[in-house]
Amino acid sequence: MNTRSLIKRTDILIIAAILAVAAGLLIYRRVAAERGGDIVCELFVDNTLQSVIDLSKDGEIKVPGRNVILTVRNHAIAFTQSDCPDKICIKTGYISQPGQTAVCLPNRVAIKIVSKKPDKDAPDMVAW
């Protein structure tokens, strides 16, 4: 069978388009990571703002008065340890975009990603 009949010009164009989109997404993610200093995380305990966490510095944070540990990594934050029975907060994983939240209901701890400078085009709320 002839090799020219297996790969057509349209196939090459489709593959090139897919590679271009993939490269564009990688570039977008790198630019978004570099602007990571524009976002912070608000830590709420018992529905009261406890502190504001800088997401540009990796590390672990022990929530005062609770058996909960948060981990900051690559401009994102997650619950990584909790004594709650169902561990839904840990299963939520890392959050990094303004408007995202994660909550540990048994421990009454919540984290929310917010932007330091509000974006007029950003959504007011994110629903899943």
N, CA, C and O atoms as CSV, one atom per row, in Angstrom:
chain,resi,resn,atom,element,x,y,z
A,1,MET,N,N,0.838,-1.183,0.000
A,1,MET,CA,C,0.000,0.000,0.000
A,1,MET,C,C,0.883,1.247,0.000
A,1,MET,O,O,1.936,1.262,0.638
A,2,ASN,N,N,0.474,2.254,-0.686
A,2,ASN,CA,C,1.240,3.481,-0.840
A,2,ASN,C,C,1.129,4.343,0.418
A,2,ASN,O,O,0.033,4.502,0.956
A,3,THR,N,N,2.246,4.901,0.897
A,3,THR,CA,C,2.246,5.733,2.107
A,3,THR,C,C,1.492,7.032,1.893
A,3,THR,O,O,0.895,7.566,2.827
A,4,ARG,N,N,1.514,7.522,0.721
A,4,ARG,CA,C,0.823,8.788,0.440
A,4,ARG,C,C,-0.684,8.657,0.609
A,4,ARG,O,O,-1.348,9.644,0.923
A,5,SER,N,N,-1.223,7.507,0.416
A,5,SER,CA,C,-2.668,7.340,0.550
A,5,SER,C,C,-3.083,7.215,2.023
A,5,SER,O,O,-4.254,7.419,2.346
A,6,LEU,N,N,-2.137,6.881,2.925
A,6,LEU,CA,C,-2.474,6.749,4.342
A,6,LEU,C,C,-2.592,8.103,5.043
A,6,LEU,O,O,-3.472,8.290,5.882
A,7,ILE,N,N,-1.726,9.033,4.710
A,7,ILE,CA,C,-1.743,10.360,5.333
A,7,ILE,C,C,-2.078,11.402,4.271
A,7,ILE,O,O,-1.327,11.600,3.316
A,8,LYS,N,N,-3.189,12.045,4.450
A,8,LYS,CA,C,-3.625,13.064,3.496
A,8,LYS,C,C,-3.295,14.453,4.037
A,8,LYS,O,O,-2.937,14.613,5.204
A,9,ARG,N,N,-3.419,15.424,3.189
A,9,ARG,CA,C,-3.107,16.806,3.566
A,9,ARG,C,C,-4.028,17.291,4.683
A,9,ARG,O,O,-3.576,18.004,5.579
A,10,THR,N,N,-5.297,16.923,4.650
A,10,THR,CA,C,-6.225,17.348,5.708
A,10,THR,C,C,-5.845,16.729,7.054
A,10,THR,O,O,-6.031,17.360,8.094
A,11,ASP,N,N,-5.315,15.505,7.048
A,11,ASP,CA,C,-4.860,14.876,8.293
A,11,ASP,C,C,-3.724,15.685,8.915
A,11,ASP,O,O,-3.696,15.907,10.126
A,12,ILE,N,N,-2.805,16.113,8.084
A,12,ILE,CA,C,-1.676,16.916,8.569
A,12,ILE,C,C,-2.172,18.248,9.127
A,12,ILE,O,O,-1.673,18.703,10.156
A,13,LEU,N,N,-3.135,18.874,8.476
A,13,LEU,CA,C,-3.694,20.137,8.960
A,13,LEU,C,C,-4.404,19.945,10.304
A,13,LEU,O,O,-4.292,20.791,11.191
A,14,ILE,N,N,-5.126,18.848,10.454
A,14,ILE,CA,C,-5.824,18.583,11.713
A,14,ILE,C,C,-4.818,18.366,12.837
A,14,ILE,O,O,-5.000,18.895,13.934
A,15,ILE,N,N,-3.769,17.605,12.586
A,15,ILE,CA,C,-2.744,17.362,13.601
A,15,ILE,C,C,-2.046,18.668,13.965
A,15,ILE,O,O,-1.786,18.919,15.142
A,16,ALA,N,N,-1.739,19.502,12.977
A,16,ALA,CA,C,-1.098,20.789,13.239
A,16,ALA,C,C,-2.008,21.686,14.074
A,16,ALA,O,O,-1.529,22.382,14.970
A,17,ALA,N,N,-3.319,21.681,13.794
A,17,ALA,CA,C,-4.256,22.493,14.565
A,17,ALA,C,C,-4.322,22.021,16.017
A,17,ALA,O,O,-4.358,22.843,16.933
A,18,ILE,N,N,-4.338,20.714,16.233
A,18,ILE,CA,C,-4.377,20.171,17.599
A,18,ILE,C,C,-3.111,20.551,18.357
A,18,ILE,O,O,-3.179,20.937,19.524
A,19,LEU,N,N,-1.949,20.444,17.696
A,19,LEU,CA,C,-0.696,20.823,18.337
A,19,LEU,C,C,-0.658,22.320,18.652
A,19,LEU,O,O,-0.129,22.715,19.691
A,20,ALA,N,N,-1.206,23.149,17.779
A,20,ALA,CA,C,-1.240,24.596,18.016
A,20,ALA,C,C,-2.118,24.928,19.217
A,20,ALA,O,O,-1.755,25.777,20.031
A,21,VAL,N,N,-3.265,24.271,19.335
A,21,VAL,CA,C,-4.156,24.506,20.478
A,21,VAL,C,C,-3.473,24.060,21.765
A,21,VAL,O,O,-3.542,24.759,22.775
A,22,ALA,N,N,-2.820,22.911,21.740
A,22,ALA,CA,C,-2.122,22.414,22.929
A,22,ALA,C,C,-1.008,23.378,23.352
A,22,ALA,O,O,-0.846,23.651,24.541
A,23,ALA,N,N,-0.254,23.886,22.403
A,23,ALA,CA,C,0.812,24.843,22.711
A,23,ALA,C,C,0.219,26.128,23.293
A,23,ALA,O,O,0.772,26.697,24.235
A,24,GLY,N,N,-0.894,26.580,22.739
A,24,GLY,CA,C,-1.562,27.776,23.255
A,24,GLY,C,C,-2.021,27.599,24.697
A,24,GLY,O,O,-1.894,28.517,25.507
A,25,LEU,N,N,-2.554,26.422,25.021
A,25,LEU,CA,C,-2.972,26.151,26.394
A,25,LEU,C,C,-1.792,26.129,27.356
A,25,LEU,O,O,-1.893,26.635,28.473
A,26,LEU,N,N,-0.685,25.552,26.933
A,26,LEU,CA,C,0.507,25.541,27.785
A,26,LEU,C,C,1.014,26.958,28.052
A,26,LEU,O,O,1.370,27.292,29.182
A,27,ILE,N,N,1.046,27.777,27.021
A,27,ILE,CA,C,1.482,29.162,27.189
A,27,ILE,C,C,0.535,29.913,28.121
A,27,ILE,O,O,0.983,30.673,28.980
A,28,TYR,N,N,-0.760,29.706,27.958
A,28,TYR,CA,C,-1.750,30.367,28.817
A,28,TYR,C,C,-1.547,29.975,30.282
A,28,TYR,O,O,-1.601,30.830,31.166
A,29,ARG,N,N,-1.313,28.681,30.542
A,29,ARG,CA,C,-1.113,28.218,31.922
A,29,ARG,C,C,0.139,28.833,32.536
A,29,ARG,O,O,0.140,29.180,33.717
A,30,ARG,N,N,1.203,28.972,31.750
A,30,ARG,CA,C,2.430,29.581,32.279
A,30,ARG,C,C,2.217,31.057,32.600
A,30,ARG,O,O,2.698,31.545,33.623
A,31,VAL,N,N,1.505,31.764,31.739
A,31,VAL,CA,C,1.225,33.178,31.989
A,31,VAL,C,C,0.343,33.319,33.222
A,31,VAL,O,O,0.569,34.210,34.042
A,32,ALA,N,N,-0.661,32.451,33.366
A,32,ALA,CA,C,-1.543,32.491,34.531
A,32,ALA,C,C,-0.758,32.194,35.808
A,32,ALA,O,O,-1.027,32.804,36.843
A,33,ALA,N,N,0.196,31.280,35.759
A,33,ALA,CA,C,0.998,30.953,36.936
A,33,ALA,C,C,1.894,32.128,37.329
A,33,ALA,O,O,2.121,32.366,38.516
A,34,GLU,N,N,2.401,32.859,36.342
A,34,GLU,CA,C,3.263,34.005,36.634
A,34,GLU,C,C,2.489,35.130,37.302
A,34,GLU,O,O,3.061,35.898,38.076
A,35,ARG,N,N,1.209,35.239,37.017
A,35,ARG,CA,C,0.415,36.293,37.639
A,35,ARG,C,C,-0.153,35.835,38.978
A,35,ARG,O,O,-1.039,36.482,39.537
A,36,GLY,N,N,0.358,34.723,39.489
A,36,GLY,CA,C,-0.124,34.154,40.735
A,36,GLY,C,C,-0.075,35.111,41.909
A,36,GLY,O,O,-0.819,34.908,42.868
A,37,GLY,N,N,0.761,36.146,41.890
A,37,GLY,CA,C,0.840,37.113,42.964
A,37,GLY,C,C,-0.404,37.959,43.089
A,37,GLY,O,O,-0.576,38.650,44.094
A,38,ASP,N,N,-1.283,37.925,42.094
A,38,ASP,CA,C,-2.504,38.720,42.121
A,38,ASP,C,C,-3.615,38.060,42.919
A,38,ASP,O,O,-4.645,38.687,43.168
A,39,ILE,N,N,-3.433,36.808,43.325
A,39,ILE,CA,C,-4.493,36.117,44.047
A,39,ILE,C,C,-4.000,35.680,45.424
A,39,ILE,O,O,-2.819,35.392,45.620
A,40,VAL,N,N,-4.935,35.638,46.370
A,40,VAL,CA,C,-4.654,35.195,47.730
A,40,VAL,C,C,-5.777,34.270,48.168
A,40,VAL,O,O,-6.787,34.126,47.480
A,41,CYS,N,N,-5.588,33.649,49.314
A,41,CYS,CA,C,-6.605,32.765,49.865
A,41,CYS,C,C,-7.061,33.325,51.210
A,41,CYS,O,O,-6.243,33.663,52.066
A,42,GLU,N,N,-8.361,33.416,51.378
A,42,GLU,CA,C,-8.923,33.825,52.661
A,42,GLU,C,C,-9.268,32.572,53.454
A,42,GLU,O,O,-9.939,31.677,52.941
A,43,LEU,N,N,-8.815,32.503,54.697
A,43,LEU,CA,C,-9.079,31.375,55.582
A,43,LEU,C,C,-10.145,31.778,56.590
A,43,LEU,O,O,-9.969,32.728,57.353
A,44,PHE,N,N,-11.250,31.047,56.586
A,44,PHE,CA,C,-12.344,31.308,57.514
A,44,PHE,C,C,-12.452,30.158,58.514
A,44,PHE,O,O,-12.450,28.990,58.126
A,45,VAL,N,N,-12.545,30.493,59.797
A,45,VAL,CA,C,-12.777,29.516,60.856
A,45,VAL,C,C,-14.000,29.988,61.627
A,45,VAL,O,O,-14.047,31.134,62.075
A,46,ASP,N,N,-14.985,29.118,61.783
A,46,ASP,CA,C,-16.257,29.475,62.429
A,46,ASP,C,C,-16.883,30.703,61.767
A,46,ASP,O,O,-17.409,31.582,62.449
A,47,ASN,N,N,-16.822,30.757,60.443
A,47,ASN,CA,C,-17.419,31.824,59.643
A,47,ASN,C,C,-16.807,33.200,59.912
A,47,ASN,O,O,-17.433,34.224,59.639
A,48,THR,N,N,-15.589,33.223,60.445
A,48,THR,CA,C,-14.884,34.470,60.705
A,48,THR,C,C,-13.560,34.437,59.953
A,48,THR,O,O,-12.849,33.432,59.983
A,49,LEU,N,N,-13.230,35.534,59.279
A,49,LEU,CA,C,-11.966,35.605,58.540
A,49,LEU,C,C,-10.811,35.511,59.532
A,49,LEU,O,O,-10.616,36.401,60.359
A,50,GLN,N,N,-10.051,34.428,59.440
A,50,GLN,CA,C,-8.931,34.175,60.349
A,50,GLN,C,C,-7.648,34.815,59.822
A,50,GLN,O,O,-6.913,35.463,60.567
A,51,SER,N,N,-7.389,34.622,58.512
A,51,SER,CA,C,-6.172,35.180,57.929
A,51,SER,C,C,-6.262,35.175,56.411
A,51,SER,O,O,-7.154,34.566,55.822
A,52,VAL,N,N,-5.318,35.868,55.798
A,52,VAL,CA,C,-5.181,35.890,54.343
A,52,VAL,C,C,-3.849,35.224,54.028
A,52,VAL,O,O,-2.805,35.610,54.553
A,53,ILE,N,N,-3.905,34.208,53.155
A,53,ILE,CA,C,-2.728,33.398,52.852
A,53,ILE,C,C,-2.170,33.787,51.490
A,53,ILE,O,O,-2.898,33.827,50.498
A,54,ASP,N,N,-0.874,34.072,51.452
A,54,ASP,CA,C,-0.184,34.393,50.209
A,54,ASP,C,C,0.100,33.092,49.463
A,54,ASP,O,O,0.788,32.216,49.988
A,55,LEU,N,N,-0.418,32.960,48.252
A,55,LEU,CA,C,-0.256,31.731,47.481
A,55,LEU,C,C,1.041,31.683,46.689
A,55,LEU,O,O,1.296,30.707,45.984
A,56,SER,N,N,1.865,32.722,46.794
A,56,SER,CA,C,3.130,32.706,46.059
A,56,SER,C,C,4.230,31.982,46.836
A,56,SER,O,O,5.304,31.724,46.292
A,57,LYS,N,N,3.970,31.652,48.106
A,57,LYS,CA,C,4.963,30.962,48.935
A,57,LYS,C,C,4.460,29.566,49.276
A,57,LYS,O,O,3.443,29.418,49.953
A,58,ASP,N,N,5.168,28.545,48.810
A,58,ASP,CA,C,4.801,27.159,49.099
A,58,ASP,C,C,5.031,26.845,50.575
A,58,ASP,O,O,5.948,27.382,51.197
A,59,GLY,N,N,4.189,25.971,51.129
A,59,GLY,CA,C,4.365,25.562,52.513
A,59,GLY,C,C,3.101,24.952,53.087
A,59,GLY,O,O,2.096,24.800,52.394
A,60,GLU,N,N,3.168,24.604,54.363
A,60,GLU,CA,C,2.025,24.041,55.075
A,60,GLU,C,C,1.546,25.017,56.133
A,60,GLU,O,O,2.344,25.726,56.746
A,61,ILE,N,N,0.235,25.048,56.341
A,61,ILE,CA,C,-0.373,25.933,57.323
A,61,ILE,C,C,-1.241,25.101,58.248
A,61,ILE,O,O,-2.141,24.398,57.789
A,62,LYS,N,N,-0.984,25.172,59.541
A,62,LYS,CA,C,-1.808,24.505,60.537
A,62,LYS,C,C,-2.883,25.487,60.947
A,62,LYS,O,O,-2.578,26.607,61.359
A,63,VAL,N,N,-4.137,25.082,60.839
A,63,VAL,CA,C,-5.254,25.943,61.210
A,63,VAL,C,C,-5.342,25.973,62.732
A,63,VAL,O,O,-5.468,24.924,63.364
A,64,PRO,N,N,-5.277,27.167,63.329
A,64,PRO,CA,C,-5.287,27.273,64.784
A,64,PRO,C,C,-6.582,26.712,65.397
A,64,PRO,O,O,-7.684,27.016,64.940
A,65,GLY,N,N,-6.426,25.902,66.423
A,65,GLY,CA,C,-7.577,25.368,67.134
A,65,GLY,C,C,-8.286,24.219,66.430
A,65,GLY,O,O,-9.303,23.732,66.922
A,66,ARG,N,N,-7.773,23.784,65.305
A,66,ARG,CA,C,-8.386,22.691,64.541
A,66,ARG,C,C,-7.311,21.683,64.166
A,66,ARG,O,O,-6.127,22.019,64.112
A,67,ASN,N,N,-7.715,20.476,63.912
A,67,ASN,CA,C,-6.776,19.447,63.473
A,67,ASN,C,C,-6.802,19.388,61.939
A,67,ASN,O,O,-7.117,18.358,61.344
A,68,VAL,N,N,-6.463,20.516,61.327
A,68,VAL,CA,C,-6.518,20.674,59.876
A,68,VAL,C,C,-5.211,21.289,59.397
A,68,VAL,O,O,-4.700,22.235,59.997
A,69,ILE,N,N,-4.671,20.736,58.298
A,69,ILE,CA,C,-3.469,21.290,57.682
A,69,ILE,C,C,-3.771,21.607,56.222
A,69,ILE,O,O,-4.326,20.785,55.493
A,70,LEU,N,N,-3.394,22.815,55.810
A,70,LEU,CA,C,-3.528,23.266,54.425
A,70,LEU,C,C,-2.140,23.271,53.798
A,70,LEU,O,O,-1.152,23.555,54.474
A,71,THR,N,N,-2.065,22.959,52.508
A,71,THR,CA,C,-0.787,22.981,51.804
A,71,THR,C,C,-0.887,23.925,50.611
A,71,THR,O,O,-1.821,23.846,49.813
A,72,VAL,N,N,0.095,24.821,50.508
A,72,VAL,CA,C,0.194,25.745,49.375
A,72,VAL,C,C,1.299,25.230,48.467
A,72,VAL,O,O,2.418,24.973,48.911
A,73,ARG,N,N,0.967,25.083,47.182
A,73,ARG,CA,C,1.944,24.592,46.204
A,73,ARG,C,C,1.581,25.142,44.828
A,73,ARG,O,O,0.434,25.029,44.396
A,74,ASN,N,N,2.547,25.733,44.145
A,74,ASN,CA,C,2.367,26.239,42.770
A,74,ASN,C,C,1.162,27.172,42.649
A,74,ASN,O,O,0.344,27.015,41.742
A,75,HIS,N,N,1.051,28.135,43.552
A,75,HIS,CA,C,-0.012,29.143,43.539
A,75,HIS,C,C,-1.399,28.519,43.717
A,75,HIS,O,O,-2.391,29.074,43.244
A,76,ALA,N,N,-1.473,27.379,44.389
A,76,ALA,CA,C,-2.744,26.708,44.668
A,76,ALA,C,C,-2.725,26.228,46.116
A,76,ALA,O,O,-1.660,26.093,46.717
A,77,ILE,N,N,-3.909,25.971,46.673
A,77,ILE,CA,C,-4.011,25.551,48.068
A,77,ILE,C,C,-5.009,24.409,48.178
A,77,ILE,O,O,-5.956,24.316,47.396
A,78,ALA,N,N,-4.783,23.533,49.167
A,78,ALA,CA,C,-5.673,22.387,49.369
A,78,ALA,C,C,-5.658,21.965,50.830
A,78,ALA,O,O,-4.694,22.209,51.555
A,79,PHE,N,N,-6.743,21.327,51.245
A,79,PHE,CA,C,-6.760,20.629,52.525
A,79,PHE,C,C,-5.951,19.344,52.317
A,79,PHE,O,O,-6.258,18.564,51.416
A,80,THR,N,N,-4.939,19.121,53.128
A,80,THR,CA,C,-4.147,17.901,52.974
A,80,THR,C,C,-4.226,16.996,54.197
A,80,THR,O,O,-3.842,15.829,54.129
A,81,GLN,N,N,-4.718,17.520,55.306
A,81,GLN,CA,C,-4.906,16.680,56.491
A,81,GLN,C,C,-6.069,17.225,57.299
A,81,GLN,O,O,-6.184,18.431,57.519
A,82,SER,N,N,-6.939,16.307,57.739
A,82,SER,CA,C,-8.088,16.691,58.548
A,82,SER,C,C,-8.566,15.473,59.322
A,82,SER,O,O,-8.425,14.340,58.863
A,83,ASP,N,N,-9.129,15.711,60.490
A,83,ASP,CA,C,-9.640,14.603,61.289
A,83,ASP,C,C,-11.136,14.364,61.070
A,83,ASP,O,O,-11.764,13.628,61.830
A,84,CYS,N,N,-11.698,14.976,60.047
A,84,CYS,CA,C,-13.123,14.776,59.762
A,84,CYS,C,C,-13.355,13.359,59.226
A,84,CYS,O,O,-12.449,12.779,58.628
A,85,PRO,N,N,-14.540,12.794,59.426
A,85,PRO,CA,C,-14.766,11.395,59.068
A,85,PRO,C,C,-14.813,11.100,57.568
A,85,PRO,O,O,-14.346,10.041,57.147
A,86,ASP,N,N,-15.354,11.990,56.759
A,86,ASP,CA,C,-15.561,11.674,55.341
A,86,ASP,C,C,-14.454,12.159,54.409
A,86,ASP,O,O,-14.357,11.681,53.278
A,87,LYS,N,N,-13.622,13.091,54.851
A,87,LYS,CA,C,-12.469,13.601,54.082
A,87,LYS,C,C,-12.853,14.236,52.737
A,87,LYS,O,O,-12.053,14.235,51.802
A,88,ILE,N,N,-14.059,14.770,52.641
A,88,ILE,CA,C,-14.481,15.442,51.396
A,88,ILE,C,C,-13.601,16.662,51.132
A,88,ILE,O,O,-13.292,16.973,49.981
A,89,CYS,N,N,-13.205,17.342,52.187
A,89,CYS,CA,C,-12.361,18.526,52.010
A,89,CYS,C,C,-11.032,18.162,51.341
A,89,CYS,O,O,-10.534,18.912,50.501
A,90,ILE,N,N,-10.466,17.030,51.705
A,90,ILE,CA,C,-9.201,16.589,51.107
A,90,ILE,C,C,-9.420,16.141,49.667
A,90,ILE,O,O,-8.577,16.382,48.803
A,91,LYS,N,N,-10.547,15.493,49.409
A,91,LYS,CA,C,-10.858,15.019,48.058
A,91,LYS,C,C,-11.120,16.168,47.084
A,91,LYS,O,O,-11.061,15.975,45.870
A,92,THR,N,N,-11.406,17.349,47.604
A,92,THR,CA,C,-11.629,18.518,46.737
A,92,THR,C,C,-10.380,18.839,45.933
A,92,THR,O,O,-10.477,19.274,44.786
A,93,GLY,N,N,-9.217,18.631,46.517
A,93,GLY,CA,C,-7.965,18.884,45.807
A,93,GLY,C,C,-7.558,20.344,45.855
A,93,GLY,O,O,-8.080,21.123,46.652
A,94,TYR,N,N,-6.625,20.701,44.999
A,94,TYR,CA,C,-6.079,22.061,44.982
A,94,TYR,C,C,-7.022,23.005,44.248
A,94,TYR,O,O,-7.610,22.656,43.224
A,95,ILE,N,N,-7.150,24.210,44.799
A,95,ILE,CA,C,-7.919,25.269,44.143
A,95,ILE,C,C,-6.980,26.446,43.907
A,95,ILE,O,O,-6.068,26.691,44.696
A,96,SER,N,N,-7.212,27.174,42.811
A,96,SER,CA,C,-6.282,28.250,42.468
A,96,SER,C,C,-6.923,29.432,41.752
A,96,SER,O,O,-6.265,30.454,41.553
A,97,GLN,N,N,-8.170,29.322,41.367
A,97,GLN,CA,C,-8.814,30.390,40.595
A,97,GLN,C,C,-9.731,31.231,41.487
A,97,GLN,O,O,-10.422,30.684,42.346
A,98,PRO,N,N,-9.747,32.556,41.295
A,98,PRO,CA,C,-10.636,33.395,42.089
A,98,PRO,C,C,-12.082,32.910,41.995
A,98,PRO,O,O,-12.588,32.616,40.912
A,99,GLY,N,N,-12.732,32.836,43.156
A,99,GLY,CA,C,-14.111,32.375,43.221
A,99,GLY,C,C,-14.224,30.932,43.682
A,99,GLY,O,O,-15.302,30.512,44.103
A,100,GLN,N,N,-13.142,30.155,43.614
A,100,GLN,CA,C,-13.195,28.770,44.059
A,100,GLN,C,C,-13.117,28.708,45.588
A,100,GLN,O,O,-12.432,29.512,46.222
A,101,THR,N,N,-13.832,27.737,46.163
A,101,THR,CA,C,-13.806,27.533,47.605
A,101,THR,C,C,-13.674,26.050,47.918
A,101,THR,O,O,-13.995,25.194,47.094
A,102,ALA,N,N,-13.199,25.765,49.117
A,102,ALA,CA,C,-13.171,24.410,49.653
A,102,ALA,C,C,-13.523,24.526,51.130
A,102,ALA,O,O,-13.115,25.472,51.805
A,103,VAL,N,N,-14.287,23.550,51.626
A,103,VAL,CA,C,-14.811,23.650,52.982
A,103,VAL,C,C,-14.660,22.316,53.706
A,103,VAL,O,O,-14.865,21.255,53.117
A,104,CYS,N,N,-14.303,22.379,54.973
A,104,CYS,CA,C,-14.341,21.225,55.869
A,104,CYS,C,C,-15.447,21.526,56.878
A,104,CYS,O,O,-15.216,22.218,57.870
A,105,LEU,N,N,-16.634,21.012,56.626
A,105,LEU,CA,C,-17.780,21.329,57.472
A,105,LEU,C,C,-17.644,20.840,58.911
A,105,LEU,O,O,-17.961,21.601,59.826
A,106,PRO,N,N,-17.187,19.604,59.161
A,106,PRO,CA,C,-17.087,19.173,60.557
A,106,PRO,C,C,-16.159,20.065,61.398
A,106,PRO,O,O,-16.405,20.272,62.586
A,107,ASN,N,N,-15.106,20.583,60.784
A,107,ASN,CA,C,-14.171,21.455,61.504
A,107,ASN,C,C,-14.515,22.936,61.375
A,107,ASN,O,O,-13.870,23.787,61.988
A,108,ARG,N,N,-15.525,23.234,60.581
A,108,ARG,CA,C,-15.972,24.623,60.362
A,108,ARG,C,C,-14.835,25.504,59.843
A,108,ARG,O,O,-14.598,26.604,60.343
A,109,VAL,N,N,-14.132,24.985,58.816
A,109,VAL,CA,C,-13.018,25.691,58.180
A,109,VAL,C,C,-13.325,25.824,56.691
A,109,VAL,O,O,-13.739,24.860,56.046
A,110,ALA,N,N,-13.120,27.022,56.151
A,110,ALA,CA,C,-13.344,27.257,54.723
A,110,ALA,C,C,-12.184,28.064,54.160
A,110,ALA,O,O,-11.611,28.912,54.844
A,111,ILE,N,N,-11.844,27.789,52.900
A,111,ILE,CA,C,-10.849,28.587,52.190
A,111,ILE,C,C,-11.480,29.092,50.895
A,111,ILE,O,O,-12.253,28.389,50.242
A,112,LYS,N,N,-11.133,30.318,50.546
A,112,LYS,CA,C,-11.704,30.950,49.347
A,112,LYS,C,C,-10.597,31.702,48.624
A,112,LYS,O,O,-9.849,32.464,49.238
A,113,ILE,N,N,-10.497,31.485,47.321
A,113,ILE,CA,C,-9.514,32.194,46.501
A,113,ILE,C,C,-10.128,33.523,46.054
A,113,ILE,O,O,-11.236,33.563,45.518
A,114,VAL,N,N,-9.391,34.600,46.285
A,114,VAL,CA,C,-9.848,35.932,45.879
A,114,VAL,C,C,-8.714,36.661,45.174
A,114,VAL,O,O,-7.539,36.356,45.375
A,115,SER,N,N,-9.082,37.617,44.356
A,115,SER,CA,C,-8.102,38.421,43.638
A,115,SER,C,C,-7.800,39.667,44.455
A,115,SER,O,O,-8.706,40.274,45.026
A,116,LYS,N,N,-6.514,40.054,44.512
A,116,LYS,CA,C,-6.132,41.283,45.216
A,116,LYS,C,C,-6.703,42.505,44.512
A,116,LYS,O,O,-7.142,43.464,45.146
A,117,LYS,N,N,-6.687,42.444,43.194
A,117,LYS,CA,C,-7.267,43.544,42.428
A,117,LYS,C,C,-8.433,42.986,41.620
A,117,LYS,O,O,-8.233,42.152,40.738
A,118,PRO,N,N,-9.623,43.433,41.910
A,118,PRO,CA,C,-10.796,42.872,41.246
A,118,PRO,C,C,-10.773,43.088,39.739
A,118,PRO,O,O,-10.397,44.155,39.253
A,119,ASP,N,N,-11.180,42.062,39.014
A,119,ASP,CA,C,-11.258,42.106,37.563
A,119,ASP,C,C,-12.714,42.392,37.185
A,119,ASP,O,O,-13.611,41.633,37.552
A,120,LYS,N,N,-12.944,43.463,36.466
A,120,LYS,CA,C,-14.324,43.829,36.135
A,120,LYS,C,C,-14.994,42.813,35.218
A,120,LYS,O,O,-16.222,42.750,35.160
A,121,ASP,N,N,-14.196,42.012,34.496
A,121,ASP,CA,C,-14.760,40.999,33.610
A,121,ASP,C,C,-14.865,39.624,34.272
A,121,ASP,O,O,-15.397,38.691,33.670
A,122,ALA,N,N,-14.364,39.486,35.505
A,122,ALA,CA,C,-14.388,38.196,36.184
A,122,ALA,C,C,-15.807,37.884,36.651
A,122,ALA,O,O,-16.576,38.797,36.953
A,123,PRO,N,N,-16.156,36.600,36.711
A,123,PRO,CA,C,-17.485,36.236,37.188
A,123,PRO,C,C,-17.643,36.565,38.664
A,123,PRO,O,O,-16.671,36.522,39.419
A,124,ASP,N,N,-18.860,36.894,39.079
A,124,ASP,CA,C,-19.136,37.184,40.467
A,124,ASP,C,C,-19.155,35.914,41.310
A,124,ASP,O,O,-18.859,35.945,42.504
A,125,MET,N,N,-19.508,34.788,40.669
A,125,MET,CA,C,-19.640,33.546,41.387
A,125,MET,C,C,-19.342,32.401,40.440
A,125,MET,O,O,-19.593,32.501,39.239
A,126,VAL,N,N,-18.807,31.313,40.974
A,126,VAL,CA,C,-18.564,30.113,40.187
A,126,VAL,C,C,-19.442,29.007,40.745
A,126,VAL,O,O,-19.380,28.713,41.938
A,127,ALA,N,N,-20.256,28.393,39.903
A,127,ALA,CA,C,-21.143,27.310,40.339
A,127,ALA,C,C,-20.702,26.009,39.673
A,127,ALA,O,O,-20.352,25.992,38.494
A,128,TRP,N,N,-20.724,24.923,40.441
A,128,TRP,CA,C,-20.311,23.618,39.902
A,128,TRP,C,C,-21.484,22.736,39.741
A,128,TRP,O,O,-21.343,21.595,39.300
